[in-house]
Amino acid sequence: MINKRLLVKNLLAHNDENSFYDKKRFIAIGQKEGKAKFLKHVCALANSNPKNNSFIVIGVEDEDNQIVGVDFFDDSKIQNLVNAYLDNPPLISYENIPFPHLEEGKVVGLVTIKSNGKVCALRKNIWKYYGGMVFFREGSISMPKAYDIELKDINRDAVAKIEQHARNNIELTLDGVIDFINNRHKDLESNYKVFKEQFIVCWAGIQKKVKGDTYFSRVDIELINEQVKLFYSTLDEVTISYDEHSFTTIEYVQLGLGKKQQYFPLEKVVITFSDNGTYQIQTDLIFKPPQYDKKILHHILNSNNALLRKLEKKITLNKAELSDLRHLPDTYLICFLNGFDEAKDQMENARPLLKRHDKKIYQTMKESLRILRKVKYN
């Protein structure tokens, strides 16, 4: 069982960027250019490593390998993105790796890429890259290649050695459980559960009961053995259930217009543990967006756009406008879910404005964009 935090440390300590490993300060797959560059690197790493895993570490400074972290990235549909744009797509996973020195909510992103053994290529045009392009790694650079396309197995031993050095042990596991409960979440209700005598899942949050059901907010869930953060949110409500074989979460999001707010189930995640030391994660989007009168939403969309223009021009907002601004991320999301596609672009435009104006509303906007991304990739 590989400890992913140790794996990241080994990649950073013993290797500069090369044909099986890349590092990024951040990725921006919500934007066309960022998505295209991410797909290019995935394609190149898959083609350069047909027999072993390759990796992208996200949240690291390029010059000195300083671990600065990125926001928790809960995108279980990233495989769907790769499948949509690449022929012979590799298997890909994005995992959030906690590091003790990072502030709450910040992690290191670890993308693991496993080739299917065939030449991977872009399926269709995106940004300045054309459908049919094939990329390979040349040193630390992902380059297009139009001739002599041959998959070569040159990194298998090096990657196997790095993964072997990242194997977990009892001390690291126990330290992880104690740190999670006693240090990082000493102010929250914390629990753990051992599955199949091998896997330990820890979770923490603020617990409340509604009509006999238990909900958690400020939720943090980790698979301690692999040092992987499975879920993190400061806003959404979550239900947690488990038996001897599986651990299940259902995430709820609060949406509505004005005071008429309601919780809607968004996503169900089931982790099933096996006796042979493996586990499977099944993710199902169960979201049914609320539907509203189109005339009302058109009026709200125009009002939101007007608020953004005032923020751009640094015009002081009155009390009513400040109240509308607090609901802007949710109402933009509702507009998009009801067929107003321009709302997504406006949400992206709003991010830098809200970041300067109000960090709390900015955080809500990031959560709304996360929900939008889940729905879109699904």
JOVENLIN-V890189 format. One record per pair of residues at least 6 apart in sequence whose C-alpha atoms are under 7 Angstrom apart, sorted by sequence separation. I is the first residue (numbers start at 0). GAP is how many residues later the second one is. D is the distance in whole Angstrom. If there is no record, write none. Layout:
{{I	GAP	D} {I	GAP	D}}
This chain:
{{16	6	7} {27	6	5} {28	6	4} {59	6	6} {60	6	7} {82	6	6} {123	6	6} {124	6	5} {135	6	6} {136	6	6} {193	6	5} {207	6	6} {208	6	6} {221	6	6} {222	6	6} {240	6	6} {241	6	6} {254	6	6} {255	6	6} {272	6	4} {26	7	6} {27	7	6} {59	7	5} {60	7	7} {81	7	6} {123	7	4} {134	7	6} {135	7	5} {192	7	6} {193	7	7} {206	7	7} {207	7	5} {221	7	4} {222	7	7} {240	7	5} {253	7	6} {254	7	6} {271	7	6} {272	7	7} {335	7	5} {353	7	7} {354	7	5} {58	8	6} {59	8	6} {98	8	6} {122	8	5} {123	8	7} {134	8	5} {135	8	6} {191	8	7} {192	8	5} {206	8	6} {207	8	6} {220	8	6} {221	8	5} {239	8	6} {240	8	7} {253	8	5} {254	8	6} {270	8	7} {271	8	5} {334	8	6} {335	8	6} {353	8	5} {44	9	6} {58	9	6} {59	9	7} {97	9	5} {121	9	5} {122	9	6} {134	9	4} {135	9	7} {180	9	6} {191	9	6} {192	9	7} {206	9	5} {220	9	5} {239	9	5} {253	9	4} {270	9	6} {271	9	7} {58	10	4} {96	10	5} {97	10	6} {121	10	5} {133	10	6} {134	10	6} {191	10	4} {205	10	5} {206	10	7} {220	10	5} {238	10	6} {239	10	7} {252	10	5} {253	10	6} {270	10	4} {58	11	5} {95	11	6} {96	11	5} {120	11	6} {121	11	5} {132	11	7} {133	11	6} {190	11	6} {191	11	6} {204	11	5} {205	11	5} {219	11	6} {220	11	7} {237	11	7} {238	11	5} {251	11	6} {252	11	5} {269	11	6} {270	11	6} {331	11	6} {350	11	6} {95	12	6} {96	12	6} {120	12	6} {121	12	7} {133	12	7} {190	12	6} {204	12	5} {205	12	6} {219	12	5} {237	12	6} {238	12	7} {251	12	5} {252	12	6} {268	12	7} {269	12	5} {78	13	6} {95	13	5} {120	13	5} {189	13	6} {190	13	6} {204	13	5} {218	13	6} {219	13	7} {237	13	5} {251	13	4} {252	13	6} {268	13	6} {269	13	7} {94	14	6} {95	14	6} {119	14	7} {189	14	4} {204	14	4} {218	14	6} {236	14	6} {237	14	6} {250	14	6} {251	14	5} {268	14	5} {350	14	7} {93	15	7} {94	15	5} {188	15	5} {189	15	7} {203	15	6} {204	15	7} {217	15	6} {218	15	7} {235	15	7} {236	15	5} {249	15	7} {250	15	5} {267	15	6} {268	15	6} {331	15	7} {93	16	6} {94	16	6} {187	16	6} {188	16	6} {203	16	5} {217	16	4} {235	16	6} {236	16	7} {250	16	5} {267	16	5} {93	17	5} {187	17	5} {188	17	6} {202	17	6} {203	17	7} {216	17	7} {217	17	6} {235	17	6} {249	17	6} {250	17	7} {266	17	6} {267	17	6} {92	18	6} {93	18	7} {187	18	6} {188	18	7} {202	18	4} {216	18	7} {249	18	4} {266	18	4} {267	18	7} {91	19	7} {92	19	5} {184	19	7} {201	19	6} {202	19	6} {216	19	6} {248	19	6} {249	19	6} {265	19	6} {266	19	5} {91	20	6} {92	20	7} {201	20	5} {216	20	5} {248	20	5} {265	20	5} {266	20	7} {91	21	5} {200	21	6} {201	21	7} {215	21	6} {216	21	6} {247	21	6} {248	21	7} {264	21	6} {265	21	4} {90	22	6} {91	22	6} {200	22	5} {201	22	7} {214	22	6} {215	22	5} {247	22	4} {264	22	6} {72	23	7} {89	23	6} {90	23	5} {199	23	6} {200	23	6} {214	23	6} {215	23	6} {246	23	6} {247	23	6} {263	23	7} {71	24	6} {89	24	5} {90	24	6} {199	24	6} {214	24	5} {245	24	7} {246	24	5} {303	24	6} {19	25	6} {89	25	4} {199	25	6} {213	25	6} {245	25	5} {246	25	7} {18	26	7} {89	26	6} {198	26	6} {245	26	4} {244	27	6} {245	27	6} {87	28	7} {244	28	6} {18	29	6} {19	29	7} {87	30	6} {87	31	7} {88	31	6} {300	31	7} {25	32	6} {87	32	5} {20	33	6} {21	33	6} {22	33	5} {23	33	6} {24	33	6} {25	33	6} {68	33	7} {71	33	6} {86	33	6} {19	34	5} {20	34	5} {21	34	5} {22	34	5} {23	34	5} {24	34	5} {70	34	6} {71	34	6} {85	34	7} {86	34	5} {300	34	7} {19	35	6} {20	35	6} {21	35	6} {22	35	6} {23	35	6} {24	35	5} {70	35	5} {71	35	6} {85	35	6} {86	35	6} {325	35	6} {328	35	6} {332	35	6} {23	36	6} {24	36	5} {69	36	5} {70	36	6} {85	36	5} {86	36	5} {328	36	5} {22	37	7} {24	37	7} {68	37	5} {69	37	6} {84	37	6} {85	37	5} {23	38	7} {68	38	5} {69	38	6} {84	38	5} {296	38	6} {329	38	6} {68	39	5} {84	39	6} {328	39	6} {311	41	7} {307	42	7} {310	42	7} {38	43	7} {25	44	7} {45	44	6} {176	47	7} {290	47	6} {175	48	6} {288	48	6} {58	49	5} {194	49	6} {57	50	6} {58	50	6} {194	50	7} {57	51	5} {172	51	6} {56	52	6} {57	52	6} {172	52	6} {11	53	7} {56	53	5} {55	54	6} {56	54	6} {54	55	7} {55	55	5} {54	56	6} {55	56	7} {54	57	5} {167	57	7} {53	58	6} {54	58	6} {52	59	7} {53	59	5} {52	60	6} {53	60	7} {52	61	5} {51	62	7} {49	65	5} {48	66	7} {49	66	7} {50	66	7} {45	67	6} {49	67	5} {45	68	6} {45	69	5} {46	72	6} {46	73	6} {45	74	7} {256	74	7} {254	75	6} {42	77	6} {195	77	7} {42	78	6} {194	78	7} {195	78	7} {195	79	6} {47	88	6} {46	89	6} {47	89	6} {35	90	6} {35	91	6} {43	91	4} {44	91	7} {4	92	6} {42	92	6} {43	92	4} {44	92	6} {3	93	7} {43	93	5} {32	94	6} {31	95	6} {39	95	7} {43	98	6} {40	101	6} {49	101	6} {49	102	7} {50	102	6} {47	103	7} {49	103	6} {46	104	6} {47	104	7} {48	104	6} {51	104	5} {50	105	6} {48	106	7} {51	107	7} {18	118	5} {18	119	7} {18	120	6} {17	121	5} {18	121	6} {17	122	4} {16	123	5} {97	129	7} {96	130	6} {97	130	7} {96	131	5} {97	131	7} {95	132	6} {96	132	6} {94	133	6} {95	133	5} {9	152	6} {6	156	6} {6	159	5} {5	160	5} {71	160	7} {1	161	7} {2	163	6} {1	164	6} {2	164	6} {1	165	5} {2	165	5} {0	166	6} {1	166	6} {0	167	6} {2	222	6} {3	222	5} {4	222	6} {2	223	4} {3	223	6} {1	224	6} {2	224	6} {3	224	7} {80	296	6} {76	297	7} {79	297	6} {74	299	7} {76	300	6} {76	301	6}}
